[in-house]
């Protein structure tokens, strides 16, 4: 029975985080200002005198709003399905999610990864309604949320 409870908790938690990610990243957890300014400045911008810290305020504001949305959705589900969640697991899962989300949303880590895994053209793709950086960013956020769900469930 304990294994079944763990599996149900993991599945429910991951589902809430996945739905919450889409709602928080695209509807309630990010302003236009944050989306436009959360990325790190380019090397050219830094060489021209722009602070390499530019964008962190917008990025962290987005990460904060994003995680408030996730927490609200998880709390709402918990009201109807009282999952056995611990404060330790929630803290670890949300800390992992916040840290990875902030780093990925600076954009350069996603571009770096694509360039070093044989997909430099995909990193620059911006045609026919597709954007390689956006798609890779979303995929990496999904992996990070999978780890968050594991942490929330098992700790």
KAUR-V704913 format. One record per helix or strand. SS is the DSSP state (h for helix, s for strand). FROM is the first residue (numbers start at 1). LEN is the number of residues. If there is no record, write none. Layout:
ss/from/len
SS/FROM/LEN
SS/FROM/LEN
This chain:
ss/from/len
h/2/27
h/32/6
h/43/5
h/56/25
h/87/18
h/108/9
h/120/5
h/132/23
